[in-house]
Amino acid sequence: MIRTRSKIYGEANDSNTVEATHTTTVNKWLKGRGNKTIGGHIPGSNQILITDGSGNMSTLSLIGQFNKFIGTDDEGNIILVDRSEPVDD
């Protein structure tokens, strides 16, 4: 868009344009909403962003998690593992 003091000039969007329904913020996470749109994503305190094998994003909460480390299960999914439990070799 081109804007002057008295007029706004519009132009057609390129077919690969990604749109946002809100103003994006510098140094903040963005999450795809499909169909070439994005939205803000605030994971919250004591959470990390993870993705599954399909690339779908979610959060892993560490709130109230003590003596745990991040690992994977037999299928490769990210999980929290209790340090106090014995680990099979």
N, C-alpha and C positions, 0 to 999 in steps of 0.2 A: 504494500500500500504506500502511496505517496500522498503526503498531506501538506497543504499550504495553510496559511493563516485563515483563508476563507473557504477552502474546498478540500474534500477528500476524493482522491482519484483511486479507483479500484482496478484490479486486473485479475484475470483468471489464475487460479492456483495451478502450479505444475502438478501432474498426476502423482508425483512422488513426494508431495509436500506432507509433512507431519504436522498435525495441528494439536493445540492444547486449549482446553476450555478455561484456563486460568493463567495468570502470570507465573512463569517459572522463576525459581530463585537460584542464584549462583551457589555452587558447591552443595547442592541438595540432590538427593536421589530422585530419579524419574522412573516411572513404571509404565510400560506399554499397556494400552487398553485394547489393542487390536484395531484393525481398520485404520491404521495410520494416525492414531491419536495417542496422547500421553497424559499421564496424570502424576501428581506429586505423590511421593511415598515417604512417610515418616515411620521408621521401624519402631520407635520408642526406645526407652532406656533399657539397657541390659539385654538387647536383642541383636542378633546378627541376621543378615539376609542370606538365604540359601536358595538353590535351585534344584529341581529334580532332574531326572534323565531327559525329560521333555523340554527343559528350560523354563518351566513355570516357577515363578519366584514366590517365596513365602518367608516367614521369619521363624527363627528358633529362639525361644525365650530362655534366658538364663536367670530369670527372677526366681529366687527361692531354690536354686539349684546349687548344692554344695558338694564338694569333692567329686566333681564330674569332669570328664574330658570329652572332647568332640571326637567321634569316631564314625565308622560305618557298619551297617549290618550286613548280612549275607548277600543282600541284593544291591549293595552299594549306596543305600539311603543314608543320609547324614543323621546321626542320633547322638544323644548324650549317654555316656557310659559311666556307671558308678565306679569310682576308683576303689572302693572297699570290696567289690566283688572280685573273685578270682577270674583271671582271663584265660580262656582255653588256648592252648598252643596248636 
